[in-house]
């Protein structure tokens, strides 16, 4: 299992931040997932071994955090917030629009592997609702037209 | 990234440097940055604590506990290292203020952590930022690196002979981790499950050492208090509710946004003047005053000063500053369902009243909203919530129970209108019901 140099540099530095190795686990899993696409058995085994934990320990932690996944996702993970502030301003309609345009449901992935879709809980964009995140990027104050433009921009980016 | 707004009634303290390029450390220094920590270095620890106590600063995460008092609980002598932990796991629905602080003024948070550390004798501070805020984590990592490069952190900070390390930490998606003991578990690399108290974190916290846990906005307020003085800060708000607060106006409003207003600002004015009122000629139906866990207020209850004590008198809470406004097209059963769905999703499952209670509430509300509700469900939902209250390891159970009780108490008629399989009589909700029925 090989991670990028940046990952290794950050990992080595983070280990110096805490009195226990285990403390780096949560952010490390997320950075590993960013590189590998998902937390495969191989990634889990590697991280467990580095931090002197069992794979069970690592899996236990993974299952708790909603951003961590052991299944592959699309290149662009579209996360639509439907929590109260977004709901009031059309978040659910955006979710339906995404389902329709992408032809997939909650936690589904398009057959070309480009998009996956998720209905998510509050992402901290309440004053700029309705909002979504595509991977880590926020898109705010959306409506039907802007939502289509966002999806198109990622389609173009992929070419 | 997030748009900034302004209103003449704003009093800019925490947001003073927003939009002024203060992520750059030199610019931050130009704008009075790192002056407060230099001042703190010349003060006795008890004098710093007293200054913060006298300022009336209360926890901006939601609980509203006196920050100075919290710091004073840390034992002077401890056999284990002491820590400061900044809670930047902002996740309470309706709340989006810490995001702006991290985006525009990350050094204020760092400086707040430093002052807290000097006050309690800690030598390490951690700044925990939720995983979804990746761009903010990057801003913070850069800010911390700049602080080390200047010699403000690490060994012999500011040439004072004192050592103080500042670190960042990232989450990976969990509301529950915003609870202080769960936050420590998460930082230690575990599932974010709350710890039983006592012992309190001030005595036994991170890795067994005494730990102060403060919200990001609370810590970002501290440097301003040290520079401006406790009296100035206290006088910005009503008695025992010092300072200003970032209010996140959201929902059915003309001008939603994050506004910094003095504590005790009138809620009605906040909605109609600052937030520009309700769009499309609609009427106000209800307001969630401080994040989704705070009991909802009716239009006749909103002539209230937005400080911890005044809002408490209405039976609700000032909470985390997330003001969510609902117009008269919103179906309250649906709103209750969405609120509870969140807490059910986020319950860590560790204790039974929360795990089972939120699940029962959600299932009942789904059935109810789909037109299959029974009259007795209404009282059962209230009774169930009442029995969750105060019986859970951490406040997540309360966070679900409190608003649920208010929904039933204040909108019983709307629940009754959903009985006997009648279609939802409330506009916005009807489409949703049809959609859900189509799935079933």
Interface residues (C-beta under 8 A of the other chain):
Chain A: X17 X18 X19 X20 X22 X23 X24 X25 X26 X27 X29 X30 X51 X60 X61 X64 X65 X66 X67 X68 X82 X83 X84 X85 X87 X88 X89 X92 X96 X121 X122 X123 X124 X125 X126 X127 X128 X129 X133 X136 X137 X138 X140 X141
Chain B: X1 X2 X3 X81 X90 X91 X92 X93 X94 X95 X96 X98 X99 X126 X130 X131 X132 X133 X134 X135 X165 X167 X169 X170 X171 X172 X173 X174 X175 X186 X187 X188 X189 X190 X191 X192 X207 X248 X249 X250 X251 X252 X256 X257 X258 X288 X292 X322 X324 X326 X330 X335 X338 X339 X342 X345 X346 X348 X432 X435
